Amino acid sequence: MGMKRDTERAGAAVYRSVRWKAIRHAAKRRDGFACVACGARGARLDVDHIKPIRTHPELAFDLGNLQTLCISCHSAKTKREMDRRTENGPERLAWRVFTRELTRNHLKINDIEKEA
């Protein structure tokens, strides 16, 4: 239970903490219990990290790095962030080539082992 799994999202320990529950409520109260993007009230609201925990863990509990968003606005923001992370720049292309070659080599080794 206390071990971190590789599949766990970056802020999992933050979101389970008592401190997070308090700061989350403070952010919603500061934002008037409304989505700061569209103004929705009464809907389920998420507290979003403006700068993600995976890149800015030191801001995990910083009220200035939090905003209240409705589910729709939070999903749209997350999608935009994910799209940016998967852009096709030279570094991303080099990574794709590397992983493709790694997979091919792994498959070749498995085929050789099966034949033996």
C-alpha positions in Angstrom: 0.0 0.0 0.0 2.8 2.4 0.8 4.8 1.6 -2.3 4.5 3.8 -5.3 3.4 2.0 -8.4 4.9 3.0 -11.8 1.4 3.6 -13.1 0.4 6.0 -10.4 -0.2 9.5 -11.6 2.3 12.2 -10.5 0.2 13.7 -7.7 -1.3 10.6 -6.2 0.3 11.1 -2.8 -0.7 14.8 -2.8 -4.4 14.0 -3.6 -4.6 11.5 -0.7 -3.3 13.9 1.9 -5.2 15.8 4.5 -3.3 19.0 3.5 -4.7 18.6 -0.1 -8.3 18.4 1.2 -7.9 21.7 3.1 -6.2 23.6 0.3 -8.7 22.2 -2.2 -11.5 23.6 -0.2 -9.7 26.9 0.2 -9.3 27.2 -3.6 -13.0 26.5 -4.1 -14.0 29.1 -1.5 -11.6 31.7 -3.0 -13.1 31.1 -6.4 -16.7 31.4 -5.1 -17.5 27.7 -5.7 -17.7 28.4 -9.4 -15.6 27.5 -12.5 -13.1 30.3 -13.2 -13.3 29.5 -16.9 -17.0 29.5 -17.6 -18.6 30.5 -14.3 -20.6 27.3 -13.9 -22.0 26.8 -10.4 -23.7 23.8 -8.8 -21.9 21.4 -11.1 -19.2 19.1 -9.9 -16.0 21.2 -9.5 -12.4 20.1 -9.7 -9.4 22.0 -8.3 -6.8 22.1 -11.0 -3.1 22.7 -10.8 -2.3 25.5 -13.3 1.3 24.3 -13.5 1.1 20.5 -13.3 2.5 18.5 -10.4 4.6 16.3 -12.7 6.6 19.4 -13.8 6.3 21.6 -10.7 5.9 19.4 -7.6 7.0 22.3 -5.4 3.8 24.1 -6.3 1.5 21.2 -5.3 0.1 23.0 -2.3 0.5 26.6 -3.5 -2.9 28.2 -3.6 -1.7 30.6 -6.3 -1.2 27.6 -8.6 -4.7 26.3 -8.1 -7.9 27.1 -9.9 -11.5 25.8 -9.7 -12.8 24.3 -12.9 -16.0 22.4 -13.9 -15.6 19.0 -15.3 -16.0 20.2 -18.9 -13.4 23.0 -18.6 -11.0 20.7 -16.7 -11.3 18.0 -19.4 -10.7 20.5 -22.1 -7.6 21.9 -20.4 -6.2 18.5 -19.8 -6.7 17.6 -23.4 -4.9 20.7 -24.5 -2.0 19.9 -22.2 -1.8 16.3 -23.5 -1.9 17.5 -27.1 1.1 19.8 -26.3 3.0 16.9 -24.7 2.6 14.8 -27.9 3.7 17.5 -30.4 5.8 16.3 -33.3 9.0 18.3 -32.6 12.5 16.8 -33.4 12.8 15.4 -29.8 9.5 13.6 -30.1 10.4 12.3 -33.5 13.8 11.0 -32.2 12.0 9.3 -29.3 9.5 7.6 -31.6 12.3 6.3 -33.9 14.2 5.0 -30.8 11.2 3.2 -29.3 10.3 1.7 -32.7 13.8 0.3 -33.1 13.8 -1.0 -29.6 10.5 -2.8 -30.2 11.7 -4.3 -33.5 14.9 -5.5 -31.8 12.9 -7.0 -29.0 10.6 -8.8 -31.4 13.6 -10.2 -33.3 15.1 -11.5 -30.1 11.8 -13.2 -29.2 11.6 -14.8 -32.7 15.1 -16.2 -32.3 14.4 -17.5 -28.9 11.2 -19.3 -30.1 13.2 -20.9 -33.0 15.9 -22.3 -30.7 
